[in-house]
Amino acid sequence: MIVIKDNIAQVELQISSACQQAQRAANEVTLLAVSKTKPAEMILQAYDAGQRHFGESYVQEAVDKITRLQDKTDITWHFIGPIQANKTKLIAQHFSWVHSIDRAKVAKRLNAHRLAQDTPLNICLQVNISGEESKAGVSPTELPALLAEIADCQQLTIRGLMAIPEKNAPQASFMQMQALFTTLKKQYPSMDTLSMGMSADMQLAINAGATIVRIGSAIFGARR
Ligand SMILES: *Cc1c(COP(=O)(O)O)cnc(C)c1O
């Protein structure tokens, strides 16, 4: 049986030991529990263990769970999956954060669908740091132009960068993300977030300055 509470405690311990090795304070890194494909009951168990940030990748599945858990008003929902343009309204309505923006069209549609009375949507731009053909994300060279194109979107707050480095990526890939982040945040002072690190590469990510790690299977068990 999976004991979610114990798994979260274990992951928190890994985060704090990685922070210690990197000479960073443990509270600089936020644990985002990736609950995609997992039922609302499991999210509730994590919630009862104190977890408040959850990441989802599939819009309809996520909206169903968010609706079921709507009385937990202190949950922060993050969208981290591929974005189809026709799903931007649902995403803008139900999420506080979107990590996976890699084109201006999607950013502008999210901006248009985010109501003025709501707080702006927090966004990260996804960077294809390993240069994988088939992977989502903007290339590092196209990143400045994309930022410039969406900088005047009033209903978006540009919080930073997100990456999914390839399997067994070297520390250098994570460091490259850190360098991009450090450079760009001089120009965009709202940037304070570097979203990288998953169950298998959390340590490298934290070494390279990650401020959000996105952990799924180490908390909720393997996905089918
Ligand atoms: C599924 C997913 C994760 C979590 O991956 P694990 O290996 O289960 O920790 C993190 N980030 C993104 C973008 C994902 O889609």
The ligand as an SDF file (V2000), in Angstrom:
LIG
                    3D

 15 15  0  0  0  0  0  0  0  0999 V2000
    4.4530   13.8340  -14.9300 C   0  0  0  0  0  0  0  0  0  0  0  0
    5.2670   15.0520  -14.8050 C   0  0  0  0  0  0  0  0  0  0  0  0
    6.1200   15.2650  -13.7050 C   0  0  0  0  0  0  0  0  0  0  0  0
    6.2950   14.2600  -12.5880 C   0  0  0  0  0  0  0  0  0  0  0  0
    7.1040   13.2170  -12.9940 O   0  0  0  0  0  0  0  0  0  0  0  0
    7.5930   12.0630  -11.9740 P   0  0  0  0  0  0  0  0  0  0  0  0
    8.6820   11.4040  -12.7050 O   0  0  0  0  0  0  0  0  0  0  0  0
    6.4170   11.1930  -11.7480 O   0  0  0  0  0  0  0  0  0  0  0  0
    8.0450   12.7360  -10.7360 O   0  0  0  0  0  0  0  0  0  0  0  0
    6.8180   16.4510  -13.6430 C   0  0  0  0  0  0  0  0  0  0  0  0
    6.7230   17.3870  -14.6110 N   0  0  0  0  0  0  0  0  0  0  0  0
    5.9300   17.2230  -15.6850 C   0  0  0  0  0  0  0  0  0  0  0  0
    5.8560   18.2800  -16.7130 C   0  0  0  0  0  0  0  0  0  0  0  0
    5.1870   16.0550  -15.8190 C   0  0  0  0  0  0  0  0  0  0  0  0
    4.3910   15.9010  -16.9030 O   0  0  0  0  0  0  0  0  0  0  0  0
  1  2  1  0
  2  3  1  0
  2 14  2  0
  3  4  1  0
  3 10  2  0
  4  5  1  0
  5  6  1  0
  6  7  2  0
  6  8  1  0
  6  9  1  0
 10 11  1  0
 11 12  2  0
 12 13  1  0
 12 14  1  0
 14 15  1  0
M  END
$$$$
